[in-house]
Amino acid sequence: MTPLIPATYEHGAFKPLAPVKLPEHLRVILVVAPSQDDVPTLLIDRLAEQSESFVFLNDPREDLYTPADGESC
């Protein structure tokens, strides 16, 4: 799971609001979203498209359902 790290932006740098448990020199991608109670759906979609978090779904073994499992149209 990708951690969400609350931070502030001050003097050209992002400063975490709590201790961050990541390896030193780990390269990361920052996605900037103003702090809210909930992450916007479009942001979640964009993150999913750009990360490899859902690559496992391309595996045919993950396709557990058939058309018979859903409601008829």
Residue, then its C-alpha position, 0 to 999 in steps of 0.5 A: m500500500t502506498p503511504l499518504i504523508p501529510a506535509t506542508y510546503e515551506h521555502g521550496a521544500f515539502k516538510p512531513l507533519a509526522p515521522v516518515k518511515l522510508p529508506e534513505h535516498l528512496r526516489v519517490i513521486l510526489v502527487v500534490a493534492p490540497s489536504q481534504d477529508d477525502v482524496p478526490t476520485l479523479l486523483i485516485d484514478r490518476l494514481a492508479e494509471q501512473s503507478e504499477s499498483f494494479v498491474f496484477l489485474n492483467d494476469p488472467r488468473e485475476d479474472l474471476y468473474t464471467p458474464a453469468d455473474g452479473e445482472s443481465c442487461 
